[in-house]
């Protein structure tokens, strides 16, 4: 399962959140972004339970104040190189 998490953080603490999120199992990418959200997090999890556990761990990080999660639909899309 692939999911994309958009997170907001306490202002000025984005780098701290990024360093903590990098250590979470199933997180394959994390970037600071500009706009409504502060962070873009890509998650590649084997099961729905693994995805839920990863999302819960991201939400538990102190600088993270809110998240919005989008789950990819299997078989629709992929990388440009596919």
Buried (B, 14 or more C-beta within 10 A) or exposed (E): BBBBBBBBBEEEBBEBBBEBBEEBEBBEEBEEEEEEBBBBBBBBBEEEEBBEBBBEBBBEBEBBBEBEBEBBEEEEEEEEEE
